[in-house]
């Protein structure tokens, strides 16, 4: 079982990666995923997260087949 993890904007450029598949074993929430990714690559602390195109908080549950997107905070002017 796996989830698709996508990186957008400056994160994609910084990591040199736009998408990857990760196994869901041991992943219950977005916070679990962030911890796993932190062991693989550096994400800024204020990185935003969406699960299946909806903003998600750290306690949001994950399930097989989810698409999780990480992107930098958006600013307006």
C-alpha positions in Angstrom: 0.0 0.0 0.0 1.3 3.4 -0.9 0.6 7.1 -1.1 1.7 9.7 -3.7 3.7 12.6 -2.3 4.0 15.7 -4.5 6.2 18.7 -4.0 5.3 22.1 -5.5 6.9 25.5 -6.4 10.2 26.3 -4.6 10.1 22.9 -2.8 10.2 21.1 -6.1 13.2 23.2 -7.2 14.9 22.9 -3.9 14.5 19.1 -3.6 15.0 18.4 -7.4 11.9 16.1 -7.1 8.3 16.6 -8.0 6.7 13.3 -7.0 7.4 10.1 -5.2 5.6 7.0 -3.9 5.9 6.1 -0.3 4.8 2.9 1.5 2.0 3.6 4.1 3.3 1.1 6.6 3.6 3.0 9.9 1.9 6.1 8.6 -1.2 7.0 10.4 -1.3 10.8 10.0 0.2 13.8 8.2 2.5 14.3 11.2 3.8 10.7 10.7 4.5 11.4 7.1 6.4 14.7 7.8 8.6 12.8 10.3 9.4 10.1 7.7 10.1 12.7 5.0 12.3 14.6 7.5 14.5 11.5 7.6 14.9 11.6 3.8 14.9 15.3 2.9 14.6 18.7 4.5 11.3 20.5 4.4 10.9 24.0 5.8 8.9 24.0 9.1 6.1 26.3 7.7 5.4 24.0 4.7 1.7 23.6 3.9 0.1 20.2 3.3 -2.9 19.1 1.4 -4.4 15.6 1.3 -6.4 14.8 -1.8 -6.4 18.5 -2.7 -7.8 19.7 0.7 -5.6 21.6 3.3 -4.8 19.2 6.1 -3.5 19.6 9.6 -0.9 17.3 11.3 -3.6 15.0 12.8 -5.3 14.3 9.4 -5.4 10.5 8.9 -3.8 9.0 5.9 -5.0 5.9 3.9 -3.8 3.9 1.0 -4.0 5.7 -2.3 -4.0 9.3 -0.8 -2.2 12.1 -2.7 -0.3 14.3 -0.3 1.0 17.7 -1.5 3.7 19.8 0.2 4.0 23.5 -0.9 5.5 26.7 0.6 3.3 29.2 2.3 1.4 31.4 -0.1 1.7 35.2 0.2 -0.3 37.9 -1.4 0.2 41.5 -2.0 
